[in-house]
Amino acid sequence: MIRAVDTLLDRTIVPGYTRLGFHLRRTCWTRDDPAAGALRGRTAMVTGANSGIGKSIATRFAALGAATVLAVRDLDRGGRARREILDAVPGADVELAQCDVAEPASVDACADALARDHGTLDVLVHNAGVLPIDRTENSAGHELTLATHVLGPLRLTDRLTPLLASAGDARIIFVASGGMYAQPLPVRDPEYRRGEYRGATAYARTKRMQVAFAPLLDGRLADQGVSVHSMHPGWVDTPGISAALPRFSSALRPAMRTADEGADTAVWLATTTPSPMSGHFWHDRRIRHEHYLRHTRYPEDHLLSLWSYCLDEAGAGLH
Ligand SMILES: NC(=O)c1ccc[n+]([C@@H]2O[C@H](COP(=O)([O-])OP(=O)(O)OC[C@H]3O[C@@H](n4cnc5c(N)ncnc54)[C@H](OP(=O)(O)O)[C@@H]3O)[C@@H](O)[C@H]2O)c1
């Protein structure tokens, strides 16, 4: 019965992605919550941790005992978030690392700093996200959502692989989006050079790529004891969504999830022992379908050619 309600919530989207879905499903979870101190002795890094869902994930990690690294592109905003996390979790171990995930040099500098200061990395959450209005590029000429959601995370993962491998049971989590259900993989135009640019389309395509690439990355890293997961948080009331989709967010605000509710599945994936089944797409602590529309399905060779393009452009040796 509970499973039937859960599936119905998933298929009907609107109730499932809102607080209603979270609270109905939550009634079955209480014994499955992370134990106090579940991350004691571990190191966790969250990108885009100064705001919204990323800040909530980082706060939960800090409360569960992790040495928590807030990877942020703006150290002032990051410093404010760090102080707020320390107010919420006095005595927690929280540090800042500068990381613009869309900029290769910044990613490399962040990975170098982490390697210098920490021998291992147990959890890496690729949370940083953008929904631009106009097509823009990073300094290397890559479209911004591709650089932020795909190329930067692949490069950061590549540079941090030795630290992740030394953890024993490291977890990588992509904060993707249910928006990806509407878009296929952009195999022929990964940089969105053709047609009229729509930020929401670019966003959904690159979130689709995160979900499609998670199992490939998982396959590359499994023998080093690293598991890779993707998840979507539902519709969450955050500064990012208010700025990017003002009408959508003001219409839905009363029903939207809080940032803590949106963070829940990422925290659960990072802390549950043994590790939940890797390479899958999760929402509200359950594996979800990756497609609901026929036109979003792709043959394996399309996936592998896009994967290869992205690894090359990311400068990541994860082939
Ligand atoms: N809210 C939702 O309903 C929803 C639904 C599905 C998926 N998501 C996903 O959840 C994640 C968090 O989004 P949110 O809603 O919490 O939005 P948010 O409040 O805007 O947070 C996004 C974070 O990403 C950071 N960021 C953006 N570009 C970056 C870059 N190049 N380098 C480093 N950090 C960067 C932002 O930093 P600045 O403060 O410096 O801009 C901010 O801290 C995103 O991946 C988003 O796609 C959200």
The ligand as an ORCA input file, in Angstrom:
! r2SCAN-3c Opt
* xyz 0 1
  N      15.473     24.297     -5.752
  C      14.927     23.319     -6.469
  O      13.684     23.165     -6.536
  C      15.798     22.345     -7.196
  C      15.158     21.318     -7.910
  C      15.945     20.388     -8.572
  C      17.331     20.479     -8.509
  N      17.918     21.496     -7.823
  C      19.386     21.535     -7.807
  O      19.836     21.719     -6.493
  C      21.128     22.333     -6.525
  C      21.139     23.498     -5.552
  O      20.227     24.473     -6.028
  P      19.427     25.435     -5.053
  O      18.003     25.367     -5.442
  O      19.824     25.210     -3.640
  O      19.931     26.865     -5.601
  P      20.849     28.008     -4.962
  O      20.291     28.438     -3.668
  O      21.002     29.032     -6.036
  O      22.222     27.275     -4.771
  C      23.059     27.039     -5.854
  C      24.467     27.103     -5.352
  O      25.345     26.787     -6.444
  C      26.382     27.724     -6.415
  N      27.040     27.842     -7.701
  C      26.511     28.161     -8.900
  N      27.467     28.174     -9.836
  C      28.615     27.848     -9.207
  C      29.945     27.692     -9.634
  N      30.304     27.896    -10.909
  N      30.878     27.325     -8.740
  C      30.536     27.123     -7.451
  N      29.305     27.270     -6.972
  C      28.344     27.640     -7.857
  C      25.742     29.021     -5.980
  O      26.737     29.921     -5.541
  P      26.501     31.529     -5.556
  O      25.775     31.857     -4.293
  O      27.902     32.039     -5.606
  O      25.703     31.836     -6.792
  C      24.871     28.491     -4.849
  O      25.619     28.333     -3.687
  C      21.376     22.752     -7.963
  O      22.222     21.835     -8.606
  C      19.996     22.685     -8.582
  O      20.050     22.417     -9.953
  C      17.183     22.420     -7.167
*
